[in-house]
Amino acid sequence: MTEMISLPGPEADWASATSPTPGNPARQCSVFQAAAEPLISLALLSVELDSVARRLRLTVEESWDEHGALRAAFFTLDGTDFVVTQHERDPAGTYVWVRKSGPVEPAGRMAVLLAALGVGPDAVAYSTWGVGTDLSHVPAAWSRGRGRRAESHQRFWEGFSKRTGMYVGRVTYEGVTAFLDGYDHAGGGVLLRGLTEWLADTKQAGHNLVWSAQVVGVVFPGGRPAEPWSSEEHYQAVAGLFALLDEFFAHLQGQPDATP
């Protein structure tokens, strides 16, 4: 087991990374934004994820995938989009990723992150450019997706519908539909392909509406509730959406071009 290194606390003038106040070099966005583009592994740090979050004043978000519970934070630092993660099944440490389209000099990018964290290169347990890397102990997380089947959309839907809050935080209709729209876009439009037409044909929803508006019309036949929605109305809309999607996916199972 790699011995963890302690990080200094945040600088006195660093506000939360989600705040526009100058000072903190990190600027945090939702970790979901990281799913819109492939990530590449950069390094494994001998530092606890909570220590990284405390130093940079990040909010750690929680989600779930086929490897178990996932804790992560997505932030921009000196022009680079970083994602720091920790799966419940992975060894201790902070796994660092960057966008595939980002800067190509990994050592330089890591130097920027280490400087912000207030530690030196001894904090790097493994890296993609050779520092600290023992190829006999390459972190298992780095090889995920290589030599295994991609997770099916059905499996994603099963996890999302059962643990929605782990993906979107506070469960609202807008939050759920935005997440599904983003997932569908990142997956090439496969998950929800044909949904708009199916809703129009089977539920008499308007052909000229986006699917999220069609669902509202089906769930609230008397008209869309006035804003802001109550928690009960959000619950009713999400429950109705999930029931419709279950019906839609069941319909697709009998189609020859359905995607598993």
VEXDREN-2710 file (C-alpha; in Angstrom, 1 decimal):
% VEXDREN-2710
k/r/px/py/pz
1/MET/0.0/0.0/0.0
2/THR/1.3/3.4/-1.0
3/GLU/1.9/5.7/2.0
4/MET/-0.2/8.9/1.7
5/ILE/1.3/12.3/1.7
6/SER/-0.2/15.2/3.6
7/LEU/-1.2/18.4/1.8
8/PRO/-1.1/21.9/3.3
9/GLY/-4.5/23.6/3.8
10/PRO/-5.8/26.2/1.4
11/GLU/-4.3/29.6/1.2
12/ALA/-6.0/32.2/3.4
13/ASP/-7.3/34.2/0.4
14/TRP/-8.7/31.2/-1.5
15/ALA/-12.4/31.1/-1.8
16/SER/-14.4/28.0/-2.9
17/ALA/-13.4/26.8/-6.3
18/THR/-17.1/27.2/-7.4
19/SER/-16.9/31.0/-6.5
20/PRO/-16.0/33.6/-9.1
21/THR/-14.0/35.4/-6.5
22/PRO/-10.3/35.8/-7.5
23/GLY/-7.6/34.0/-5.5
24/ASN/-8.1/30.3/-5.9
25/PRO/-6.3/29.1/-9.0
26/ALA/-8.9/26.3/-9.5
27/ARG/-12.3/26.8/-11.0
28/GLN/-14.7/24.0/-10.5
29/CYS/-17.5/22.8/-12.8
30/SER/-19.8/19.8/-12.6
31/VAL/-18.1/16.5/-13.0
32/PHE/-20.8/15.6/-15.5
33/GLN/-19.2/18.0/-18.0
34/ALA/-16.2/15.6/-18.1
35/ALA/-18.4/12.9/-19.6
36/ALA/-18.9/14.9/-22.8
37/GLU/-15.3/14.1/-24.0
38/PRO/-13.0/11.1/-23.5
39/LEU/-10.5/11.4/-20.7
40/ILE/-6.9/10.2/-20.6
41/SER/-5.0/9.1/-17.4
42/LEU/-2.3/11.4/-16.2
43/ALA/-1.1/10.2/-12.8
44/LEU/-1.9/8.5/-9.5
45/LEU/-1.1/10.7/-6.5
46/SER/-0.2/9.4/-3.0
47/VAL/-2.7/11.9/-1.6
48/GLU/-6.2/11.3/-0.4
49/LEU/-8.9/12.8/-2.6
50/ASP/-10.4/14.6/0.4
51/SER/-7.1/16.3/1.0
52/VAL/-7.0/17.5/-2.6
53/ALA/-10.5/18.9/-2.3
54/ARG/-9.7/20.6/1.0
55/ARG/-6.5/22.2/-0.5
56/LEU/-8.3/23.5/-3.6
57/ARG/-11.6/24.1/-1.9
58/LEU/-13.4/21.7/-4.3
59/THR/-16.7/20.0/-3.8
60/VAL/-16.4/16.3/-4.2
61/GLU/-19.3/14.8/-6.1
62/GLU/-20.6/11.3/-5.9
63/SER/-21.8/9.0/-8.6
64/TRP/-21.9/5.3/-9.6
65/ASP/-20.7/3.1/-12.4
66/GLU/-20.1/-0.6/-13.0
67/HIS/-17.0/-0.5/-10.8
68/GLY/-19.0/0.8/-7.8
69/ALA/-19.3/4.1/-6.0
70/LEU/-17.3/6.9/-7.5
71/ARG/-16.2/10.2/-5.9
72/ALA/-14.8/12.9/-8.2
73/ALA/-14.2/16.6/-8.8
74/PHE/-13.8/18.4/-12.2
75/PHE/-12.0/21.7/-12.3
76/THR/-9.9/23.9/-14.6
77/LEU/-6.4/25.0/-13.6
78/ASP/-4.1/27.1/-15.7
79/GLY/-6.1/26.3/-18.9
80/THR/-6.2/22.5/-18.3
81/ASP/-9.4/20.6/-17.4
82/PHE/-8.6/18.1/-14.6
83/VAL/-10.7/15.4/-13.2
84/VAL/-9.6/13.8/-9.9
85/THR/-11.3/10.5/-8.9
86/GLN/-11.4/7.7/-6.4
87/HIS/-13.5/4.5/-6.9
88/GLU/-14.4/2.5/-3.8
89/ARG/-12.7/-0.6/-5.3
90/ASP/-9.4/1.2/-6.2
91/PRO/-6.4/1.4/-3.9
92/ALA/-6.0/4.6/-1.9
93/GLY/-4.8/7.7/-3.7
94/THR/-6.1/10.4/-6.1
95/TYR/-6.4/9.4/-9.8
96/VAL/-5.8/12.4/-12.1
97/TRP/-7.3/12.6/-15.6
98/VAL/-7.4/15.3/-18.3
99/ARG/-9.4/15.8/-21.5
100/LYS/-8.1/13.8/-24.4
101/SER/-8.1/17.0/-26.5
102/GLY/-6.2/19.0/-23.8
103/PRO/-2.5/19.8/-23.5
104/VAL/-0.2/17.0/-24.7
105/GLU/2.7/17.7/-22.2
106/PRO/1.7/15.5/-19.3
107/ALA/4.7/16.4/-17.1
108/GLY/4.1/20.1/-17.5
109/ARG/0.4/19.7/-16.7
110/MET/1.2/17.7/-13.6
111/ALA/3.8/20.3/-12.5
112/VAL/1.0/22.9/-12.6
113/LEU/-1.3/20.7/-10.4
114/LEU/1.5/19.8/-7.9
115/ALA/2.3/23.5/-7.5
116/ALA/-1.3/24.3/-6.8
117/LEU/-1.4/21.5/-4.3
118/GLY/1.8/22.7/-2.6
119/VAL/3.7/19.4/-3.0
120/GLY/6.6/18.1/-5.1
121/PRO/7.0/15.2/-7.5
122/ASP/7.4/12.8/-4.7
123/ALA/3.6/12.8/-4.4
124/VAL/3.4/11.1/-7.8
125/ALA/3.0/7.3/-7.3
126/TYR/2.5/6.5/-11.0
127/SER/2.4/8.5/-14.2
128/THR/1.8/8.1/-17.9
129/TRP/5.2/9.7/-18.7
130/GLY/7.4/7.5/-16.5
131/VAL/8.0/9.4/-13.2
132/GLY/7.2/7.0/-10.4
133/THR/5.8/4.4/-12.7
134/ASP/6.3/0.7/-11.9
135/LEU/4.8/-1.1/-14.9
136/SER/4.1/-4.2/-12.8
137/HIS/1.8/-2.1/-10.6
138/VAL/0.0/0.1/-13.1
139/PRO/-3.3/1.2/-11.5
140/ALA/-6.1/-1.0/-12.6
141/ALA/-8.3/2.1/-13.3
142/TRP/-6.0/3.1/-16.1
143/SER/-6.8/-0.1/-18.1
144/ARG/-10.5/0.1/-17.7
145/GLY/-12.2/0.0/-21.1
146/ARG/-9.3/-1.9/-22.7
147/GLY/-10.1/-5.5/-23.5
148/ARG/-13.6/-5.5/-22.1
149/ARG/-17.0/-4.8/-23.4
150/ALA/-18.3/-1.3/-23.1
151/GLU/-21.0/-0.9/-20.5
152/SER/-24.4/-1.4/-22.1
153/HIS/-27.0/1.4/-22.2
154/GLN/-29.4/-0.9/-20.5
155/ARG/-27.0/-1.3/-17.6
156/PHE/-26.6/2.5/-17.4
157/TRP/-30.3/2.9/-17.3
158/GLU/-30.7/0.3/-14.5
159/GLY/-28.2/2.1/-12.4
160/PHE/-29.5/5.6/-13.2
161/SER/-33.1/4.8/-12.5
162/LYS/-32.3/3.2/-9.2
163/ARG/-29.7/5.6/-7.9
164/THR/-30.7/8.9/-9.7
165/GLY/-29.5/11.1/-6.8
166/MET/-25.9/9.7/-7.1
167/TYR/-25.8/11.0/-10.7
168/VAL/-27.6/14.3/-10.5
169/GLY/-27.5/15.3/-6.8
170/ARG/-30.9/17.0/-6.0
171/VAL/-33.4/15.2/-8.2
172/THR/-35.4/17.6/-10.2
173/TYR/-37.1/17.1/-13.6
174/GLU/-34.7/19.6/-15.3
175/GLY/-31.7/18.0/-13.7
176/VAL/-32.7/14.5/-14.7
177/THR/-33.6/15.4/-18.3
178/ALA/-30.4/17.5/-18.7
179/PHE/-28.3/14.5/-17.5
180/LEU/-30.0/12.1/-19.9
181/ASP/-29.7/14.6/-22.8
182/GLY/-25.9/14.9/-22.0
183/TYR/-25.5/11.1/-21.7
184/ASP/-27.3/10.6/-25.0
185/HIS/-25.2/13.2/-26.8
186/ALA/-22.0/11.8/-25.4
187/GLY/-23.1/8.3/-26.6
188/GLY/-23.8/9.4/-30.2
189/GLY/-27.6/9.8/-29.7
190/VAL/-28.2/6.0/-29.3
191/LEU/-30.0/5.9/-26.0
192/LEU/-33.0/8.1/-26.8
193/ARG/-33.1/7.6/-30.6
194/GLY/-36.7/7.4/-31.7
195/LEU/-38.1/8.5/-28.4
196/THR/-39.7/11.7/-29.8
197/GLU/-41.4/9.8/-32.6
198/TRP/-42.6/7.1/-30.2
199/LEU/-44.1/9.6/-27.8
200/ALA/-45.9/11.3/-30.6
201/ASP/-47.2/8.1/-32.1
202/THR/-48.2/6.3/-28.9
203/LYS/-49.0/9.1/-26.5
204/GLN/-50.3/11.7/-28.9
205/ALA/-47.6/14.1/-27.8
206/GLY/-46.7/17.0/-30.2
207/HIS/-44.4/16.1/-33.1
208/ASN/-42.9/19.6/-32.9
209/LEU/-41.8/19.3/-29.3
210/VAL/-38.6/18.0/-27.8
211/TRP/-39.0/14.8/-25.8
212/SER/-38.7/16.5/-22.4
213/ALA/-41.6/18.8/-23.2
214/GLN/-43.6/15.9/-24.7
215/VAL/-43.2/14.0/-21.4
216/VAL/-44.5/16.9/-19.4
217/GLY/-47.6/17.0/-21.6
218/VAL/-48.2/13.3/-21.0
219/VAL/-47.6/13.4/-17.2
220/PHE/-49.6/16.6/-16.8
221/PRO/-52.5/16.4/-19.3
222/GLY/-54.2/19.4/-17.7
223/GLY/-51.2/21.6/-18.5
224/ARG/-47.7/22.3/-17.3
225/PRO/-47.6/23.3/-13.7
226/ALA/-46.7/26.9/-12.9
227/GLU/-43.1/27.7/-12.0
228/PRO/-41.5/27.1/-9.6
229/TRP/-42.5/23.5/-9.3
230/SER/-43.1/22.0/-5.9
231/SER/-41.1/18.9/-4.8
232/GLU/-44.2/16.8/-5.4
233/GLU/-44.5/18.0/-9.0
234/HIS/-40.8/17.3/-9.6
235/TYR/-41.3/13.8/-8.2
236/GLN/-44.4/13.2/-10.3
237/ALA/-42.6/14.4/-13.5
238/VAL/-39.5/12.2/-12.9
239/ALA/-41.6/9.2/-12.0
240/GLY/-43.7/9.7/-15.1
241/LEU/-40.6/10.1/-17.2
242/PHE/-39.1/6.9/-15.9
243/ALA/-42.3/4.9/-16.5
244/LEU/-42.4/6.2/-20.1
245/LEU/-38.7/5.4/-20.7
246/ASP/-39.2/1.9/-19.3
247/GLU/-42.1/1.4/-21.7
248/PHE/-40.1/2.8/-24.6
249/PHE/-37.1/0.6/-23.8
250/ALA/-39.3/-2.5/-23.6
251/HIS/-40.7/-1.5/-27.0
252/LEU/-37.2/-1.3/-28.4
253/GLN/-36.3/-4.8/-27.2
254/GLY/-38.3/-6.3/-30.1
255/GLN/-36.7/-4.1/-32.7
256/PRO/-33.9/-5.6/-34.9
257/ASP/-31.8/-2.5/-34.7
258/ALA/-32.2/-1.9/-31.0
259/THR/-29.0/-1.1/-29.1
260/PRO/-28.5/-3.3/-25.9
END
